């Protein structure tokens, strides 16, 4: 079984191609890496072989004649000790010449770059299959790789490379025809001879590939002892007459052993390595944790074990079996628009149909991996008609239900759920935003948040409700960039003073989810950065609020006249205690945080933003010393330039503390510089570069120190 790769003069022309730059870097990384777990190359090549057979099998559902070139769907492994070569052969779809050029060298896939980035970030080389570049793992153990391949639509070709920056392709006229499929010959490095040992190969297939659904056959060599006569002649059929048998039996065995010398001869035979039936057909009670782990790694190319598994069957009007896995980590491309929408393989009566059926699971569940095997879908269903199939919609409904059950089971173990939530919280929130009415309430139960009273622990919405104060009707929450940022927000002051717990949301997805999640267990959600927050509960509190409102009515008018259209209105606030003022948004527009998120969208629709940007309301704290002094000055002289300058300064600082981005940060900086100038008693030319022509002059600086103290 040695591979003949010599080029004779009458052979077709050998074409040489350069590897694409990123692929060349990838191969250089693989060839030169010091990586002990090189065994993963076999898993990757067997996985690729299985995919190739899946493709031809799927095509044969509509055109059975496609299999005429090779009806037996199988994977073969042939160790060739004499030539230090390992051969992996499949009877899959094969590759045309164009496929060879594109798939094995000249077109870089997105996974190439992503894989190298992951490696540089400290990831494991065994992740290679997840990035779609598993073929190149062959160079972990081989100096030279030769690929012979035959596609039904093309002639047989040879691809060869020693990973030196280039590869060659030529039409194959010297090797036996494959019929159809691909034969990969690895010429192993000197120190990789262990991968030719039968025991090693059997162990690796059992470890990584035992649940591949096509037969994996190993070409084995066995030694047997035979006599001289048996060595010369073929073993004959047992067609011996009884009389002859009797005579043979009468011969003295010891005499026979002396007369006939024994020899050791090699016998070759194919041994099937994966005889187990598909795991999903077995009773879940009979499947071990180790078997689930092996199956998961086999279908996902993940090097880590799964976090949790749900193995179930549905019977009745509709029948299907499924095994769903939750990985330990989020995939690197989880929310990339061009990635495959799901990782669940669809089978129909044990025949693989597709692994890219978008209607099988909702997009937010795209991280779930596994298989679904339906008894009811037609075998020859096309990918197009699959999308309109009613059976598929019912299967989808069951998968969502079972996935939610699985997540609830994970939540019973805090350590596991912490890992799960860290990796997939965005997906749960995306599920709520996706307006999946079937899942919304269940997903809300799975959410976890920090609150103003939870410390470093996260709490569920159910637990929050159990701690709500008597008479509290709303679930209070605030969104922001980080826990630290929202904890110090002025919006929390009034609620904290009353001992009311507020949920701290620090994920941009929370803003989207809360647009759809209006209530939970009968309690409405209330964003404390929006208008309409009422915290004055008693008659005494309401009376005091009215009095303060009346006292500051004139100041509110002065502030509104000064700021003009920048704010919609100016009112007294019940939500702040220690801050002089804050800026709240309208109940139905964007919050400050959402506005920042939308502005950061590179491809956002600007026209959408214009009417979603909320009107701003400036709320002032009538009891704050700054506001009290400002009110006195405004009552004394509404046109005081210092008052107006301080109003702008208060407004812009409130913009920042309320989470907005300033449209004119330089104007704000200039106002700050002027205040610094007052504090340092800088006068004349020293202050020239701090002045701004477009800002009103401050009052006489000789009064500066006293006034600064009053306002500060």
N, C-alpha and C positions, 0 to 999 in steps of 0.2 A: 504493500500500500504506500510505498514511497512516492513522493510527488515528482514527476518528471517536469522540470522547468528549464531544461536546456533548450536553446534556440538553434534550430537547424537552418541551413541556408535557404531551404525551399519553404520555410514557414512564412506566414503572413507578416507584414511589417509590424514592428513593435513601435507603438506610439508612447511617447513620454510626456507626462503632465507634472506640473508643480503643484504641491499642496497649497491650498489657500492659506494666507498668513496665520490666521487664528488657529486653524487646524494644525499647522506646522508647530506653533507654540504649544498646543495641547499635546501633540505627540512627543515633542521634546521634553515636556514636563513628565509624561508617563514613562518614557524611556529612561530618563535620568533620576526618577524619583526613588528614594530609599523607602520602600513601603513593604512591610512584612506580609500583609494579607493579600498576596497576589492571586490567591485562588479565585477571586471574584470574576476573573476573566471568563471562566467556564460558565458561570451563571449568566453572564451577559450574552455570550454567544448562543447558548441554548435558548435564552429568552428571545433573541432576535430570530432564531430558527423557528420557534413556536409562532411568532408573529407572522413570519413568511408563510407558514402553513395555514394559519388563520385566514390570510388574504385569499389564497387559492381556494380554500374550502368555501369561503363566502361567495366567491365568483361562481363556483360550481353549482351553487343552489339554483341559479338561473340558467346556467349552461353546463350540464354534466359532462359534455365532451371535453371540457377544459382539462379534466383529470386523465384523459386517455394517454397522455404522454408519461404519466406515472401515477397509478391509482393508489398505491400504498403510501399513506401519509405517515412519515416517521422521521426520527432524528437518530443519526448514528454517530458513535464516537469510536475512533480507531486509533489506538496507540501503536506507533511504529518504532519499537526500540532500536532496530538496526539503523534507521536513518535519523533518529532523535527528532521524530516528528509526531505531532498530534493532529488528527483529522476530525473535523466536525462537519457532518454532512446532513442536509435536510432535503426533503422533497417538496419544498414550499414553492412560492410563486417565481423565484429566481429573479435575476436582474438583466435588463437589456444593457447594451453598451452605454447608452445615455445614463441609465441608472448608476452604473459603475462610476462613470466620470463625476456625476453630480453628488451621489450619496457617499462615495468613499474618497473625498478629497478636495473637490474644487468649490463646493458651495458650503459655507459655514452656516450652521444653524444657530439660532439664538442661544441654545443650550451650551454651545462651545464656549462662548465668552462667559456666560453665567457660571459654568462649571469651574473655569479657571479662577473667577472671582471668588467663588465659594472656597476653593482650595487655599487661595491666598488669605482668606478670612479664617482659616484653621479647620475647614471641613475635612471629612474623610474621603479618600479616593474611592471608596466603595460606593459613594453616591453617584458615580458616573452614569449609571443606567437611567437615573431620574432626569438627566439632562439630555437624553437622546443621543449620546455619543458613546454608547457601550462598546461598539465594535473596536474602538481604538485601545480598549483595555487589553487586547491581545498582545500588545507590545510590552505589557508588564512582564511577560514570560518568554516572548519570542523575539528573535533577531530579524526574522524574515517571515512575512505573511503572504501566502498565495491564495487567491480566491478564484475558483473555477465556477462559473455560473451559467445556467441555461434557462431562458425565459421562453414561454410559448411563442412570443412574437419576434424572437431574434435568434441569432446563432449563438453557439457556445463561446464564451470569452474567458481569458485569463487576466486577472488583475494581480499585480505583484509589487511589493514595496519592502524596503529595508528601513523605512522611516528616516531616510536621509534627505528629506525635503522634496522628494519626488516619487512618482509611482509610474508603472508601465501598464499598458493594456494591449492585448493582441487577440486576434481570433484564434480559437483553439482547434488545431488540426491534429494534435498528437495524442491527446488523452481520450479515453473511452467516453462516449456520450453519457451525460447524466440523465438524459430523458427530460428532466425538469428539476430545478432546484439549485442549491448552492453547496459547494464543497470548499471548506476553509482549511488550509494546511498551515500549521504553525511549526516553523523550525525553531525548536526551543533553545534558549540560552544554555550555556554549559552547566550552570548551576541549578537548572529547573527540571532536571530529569525525573524528579519525584512525580511530576504530573503525567508520566507515562505508566506509572504503577497502577494496576487494576484496582487494588484496594483503595488507593487515593481517589481515583476517579469515581468509584462506587460511593465512597463517603461524601464526596462533593455533590454528586447528583442527589443523594438522599438529603443532604443538608439544605441545598438551595433550590432544587428543581423537581422534587418528587411529585408535586401536584401539577406539573405540566401535563396537559390532557392528551398529548400525543405520545406514542411509545418512544422511549429513549433506549436505544440498544447499544450495548458495549460489545465490541469485538474482543472476545476473551481467548486466551491461550491456556490450555491445560495439558499437563504431562501425565501420561499413562504408561504403566509397565505392560509390555506385551512380549510374547515369545518370538523367536526368530521367524517361525512360520507365519504368525499373525502380522509381523512387521512386513513380510513380503507380500502376503495376500490380503485382500480386503476381507473385512468381517462379513461372513455369509449369513443369509437368513436361516432361521432355525427350521430347516426342512430336512431333518435327519430321521431316518427310519428308526423304529424302536430297537431293532436288533443291533444296529450300529451303536445306539446310545448305551445299550447294555454292555457291549464290548468295551466301550470307552470307560464305563464305570468300573470294569474289572481291572483295569490297568492300575498298577500300584502308583500312587501319587508321588511318593518319594523318588521312585525310579524315573518318573516323568520329569520331575524338577531337575534331576541330575543330567538327563539327556538333552533337555531344551534350555538354552540360555535365554535370559530375559533382557529386553532393551526398553529404554525410555523414549517415547515418541511424543511429539507435540500434536495436540488436536485443537482446532479452532471452532468456535461456535459463538452465536449471538446470544447475549443474555439481556433480557428486558429489565430495566432498573426501576421503573415506576409503575408497578402493577396495581397500586391502590386506586380504588374508584374515587371520583371527584369528592373532595371533602364536603361540599355543600349537600351531597346526597345522603350523607351519614346522619345518624341521630346526634344532636349536639351533646348529649350526655356521654357519648362514646368518644368524643374528640378531646384530646389532651391540649393543655395550654401550649406545649411545645409544637404540636401539629398545627395549631392556629398560627403560631409565630412563623413556622416554616412556610405555610401557605401564604401568609401576608407578605413575607419577604419575596416569595416567588412571583407574586402578581404585581408587586409595586417597585421592585428593585431597591427597596429601602434597606439600609444596613442595620437600623434599629428595629426592635420589636414594636408592635402596636401598643397603644395605650388601653384600648378597650375594643370588644367585639360583640356583635349581635348576630346570632345565627338563628334563623327562623324560617318557617314555611307557612304559606297561606293556602287553605283548602276551602272548597265550596264551589260557588259559581265560577271562581277564578282560582287557578292553581299556579303557584310559583314558589321557588326556594331562593333564599338570599343569605349572603354572609357580608356584613358591613363592618368595616374597621375604622377606628379613629386613630390617626397617627399621633406620635408624641410631639411632632413639630409641625408648624405651618409650612407648606411648600414655598419655595423661593418666589414663585410666580403666581401666588394665589389670586391676586386681583389684577393681573395683567389682562388687557382686553383680548389679546390674540391667543391666549393659552386655551388648551382644551377645557371645555366647560365642566366636564365631570370626569371622575376616575373610576366609575362603576362600569364593569364590562357586562354587556347584555348577551345572554345565551338563550337559545330556544331549543328545548329538549337536548341539552348538552352540546349543541352546535354554536360556536361563537358567531355572533352577528355583528356587533360593533362595540367600540369603547368610546364613541363620541355622540351618543344620543342625548341631545340637550334637554329633551322632554322627560327623561327618566328621573332626574332629580332637579330640584330648583337650584338656581345658581349659588345661593347662599350656602348650600350644602356641598359645594364643589370640593371641599377638602376630604369628604368621606370617600373611602376606597373599598372595593369589594366586587362581588359578582351578583347578578340576578339571573336566575334560570327559569324561564317561563314555559309552561306546558301548553299555553293557549294561543300565543302569537303564531302566525303562519311562518314556516321556515324560509320561504322565499320572499319575505317582506323586504321592500326596498327602504332605503334610508328616508326617502321622501314620504312614502305612505306611513312610515313609522310615526312621523310627527302628528298625523291626524288620528292615530289609532286610539280608540276608546279604552282598550285593555291597558294600554300604557299609562293612561291617566289614572286608572285605578291602582296600578302598581306604584306609581309615583306617590299617591296618597298614602298607601301602606308604608312605603319607605320613609316618608316624612314622619309618620306616626311612630315607627320603630326607632328612627334616629333620635327623636325626642325622648323616647323611653330610655334609650342608651345613655343620653346625656344626663338624664335624671339619675340613672344608676351610678354614673361616674361621680355625680354630686354628693353621693353618700360617703365618698372617701375624700376628705378635705385635701389631702396632699395631691391626689390624682386630679381633682377638680381645679386646683390652683394651676397645675401645668396646662390642663385643657383650656381654662379660661384665658390664661396668658397668651396662648397660641391662637385661639379661635373666637375670642369675645367679639371681634369685628364681624365675624360671620353671623353670630346670633343677632347682633344689632342690624346687620344688613337684611336678615330674614324679617325683622319687624318692619324695616323701611320698605321692603319688597311688598308689603301689604298682603302677606300670606295669611289670610284670615284663619286658616286652619291651624297655623302655628303660633300666631301672635301672642296669645295669652300664655301658652306654655313657654315660649321663649322669654317672656317677661319674667317668669318665675326663675329662669336660669341666670338672669343678670345679677351682677355683683358690683357694689360701689363702696367707695369710702364715703363717710359722712362727717359732719362736724363733731360728732361724738364717738365715732368708731375707732379712732386712733389709727394704728397701722393695719387693723383687720378690715376686711371688706364685708359688707352686709347685703342680704337679699332684700327685695322690696317687701316680701312677706314679713320679715323681721322688723323692717322699718315701721310698718303699719302697727305692729304690736306695741311699738314704743311711742306712738303718736299721743300728743297731749289731749286731754278731754276738751271737746269742742273744736279740735283741729279737723278741718274738712279736706284740706289739700295736702298733696305730697310735694314738698318744696325741693327744688333742685336748682343748681347753677352749673353752667358749662364754661370751661376755660382751658388754657394750654397745659396747665400742670396743677397738681394737688397744692403745691406751695402757692401758686398764683391765686387760685380760687379761695384758699383758706384765709387770705389776707384781704379779700375783696370787701369794699365798703358795703356792698349789698347785704352782707351777712349780719351786720352790726345789730340791727333792730331785732332780728329773729333770734340771734344768740342771746340778747338781753332777756328775751322772754322764755329762754330755754327750749326753743323750737329747733328740732334737728333738720339739717339741710343736706341733701345728697350732693356730692361733689363729682361732677362728670368731667373727665379730662381727655376723652377720645373724640375726635371730629365726627366719628360715626354716631355718637350720642345725639348730636344736633339733628341728624337725619332721622334717627329712630324716634326721637321724641315728637317729630312732626306727625307721626302715625300713631304713636302710643298716647292716647289722650287720657286714659284712666287705667287704674289697676285695682281690682276687687272693690269697685264702687267709689274709689277715691281719685279725684282728678289731680293731674300733674300741674304744678304752678311754677313757671320759670320766674325766679325772683329778680331777674334783670329787666322784666317787662312791666309795663304800667298795669295798674289795677290791683296791686298788692295791698290788702287791707290788714293791718295788724292791731288797730285800736278796737278792742273788744268791749271794754266796759264803758258805761255812760260817762264816767269821769274822764276817761282817756279821750273819748270822742269830743267832749266839751272843751278839753284843753287844746286839742288839735284845731278846733274851730277858732279859738282865741288867738293862737299863734298864726293861723292863716290870715286872720284879719290884721294882725300887727305887721305882717310882712307883705301885705298886698301891694303897697307902693314900691317896695324894693323889687318885687317880682315884675312889676311893670317896667321899672328902670332897666332891669337886666334884659327883659324881652326886647325893649327898644334898642338897647346897645348891641345885642347879638343878632337882631333882625331875623332873617329867614334861616339862620343857622340852626335855630331850635323852633319847634312848633309851639311850645308853651313852656312857662316857668311856674312851678307849683311848690308848695311846702311838702316836705317828705315825712313819712312815718317809718321809713325803712332804715335810715341812717342815724347813728348815735354819735360816733367820734369824728366822722368826716364832715366837712362843711357842705358838700354837695356831691351829687352823682348824676349820671345821665342814663335814663331808661329809654327803652324802645317801645314802639306800638305793639299791641297784643298779637297782631297777625303778620308783622314784618319780620325781617331778619334780626337776630340779636347781634350784639357787637362781635361775638365770637364767630357766628355764622357769616357775618359780613367779611371778616378776615379770611375765612375758609374760601369763600366764593371769589374773593379778589385774588387769591393764590392760584385759582384754576387757570392753567395756561390756555385752555381752549374754551373758556367760558363765553356765554352769550351776554354781551354788554347790555343789550336792550332789555333782557330779563332782569338784570341787576338794577336798572333804573327805577322800576316800580316795586321791587322787593326790598330795596334799602329803606329801612323804617324811619319814620319821622322821630326826631329826638326830643325828649322832654327833659329839661333840667329840673331836678328836684333839689331844693335847698333845705338845709337843716336849720330851722329858725332859732334853735337854742345854742348853736355853735358860736363861740366868741367872735370868729371872723365875720360871720353873717350878722351878728348883733351890731358890731362896729360899722360894718358896711351899710347896714340899714340906717344907723344914725347919720352917717355922712350923706347917704342918698336923700334922707328926709330933709337934711340941712340944705343941700344943693344937688339937685338931680343931674346937673351938667358938669359936675366936678370931674376933671380929666383923670385924676388919680383913681376915682371910683370906676370909671370906664375901663381904665387899664387893668385894674385889679379884677374886674368882672371877666375880661378876656382871659386873664391869667388863671382864674378859678375855673372857667369853662374848659380851657385846654388841659389843665391838670386833671379835671374830672373826666375828660375824654380818655386820658391815659389810664387812670385808675378804674374806669368803667370798661376798659378793654378795647377801645376804638383806636384807630390809627389816625394821626393828625394829617390833615391835607397840606398844612404849611408848617412843618417843624421848625424852619428857620425863624419864623415870626415868634414862635413860642420861645425859642432859644434866646432871641433878642430881648424879650420881656424878662426872662430869667436873668440875663446879663445886667439889665437895668436895675433889677432888685438887688443883685450882688453889688452893683455900683453904689447903691444907697447904703447898703450894709457896711461897705468899706470906706464910705465918705469920699469916693473918688469924684473929682471935679475937673472942669476945664478940659485941656487938651488930652489929659490922660484917659478921658472917657470917650474921645472922638470915635474910636473904632468900635465902641459899644453902642453908639447912637443909631437909631433907625429913622430915616426921614419920614416914613409913612406911619409912624406911631405918634400919638399925642404926647406932648411934653408932660412930665410929671410936675407936681407942685414944687415950690421952692425947696431945694434940698436941705436948707438949714433946719427944716422941720422934720427931716428924714428919720433920725434915730427914734424919736418919740413915736412917730406914726408907725414905723416898722414894728416896734414893740407891741403897739396896740393891735395891729392886724395879724401879727404872727401867731 
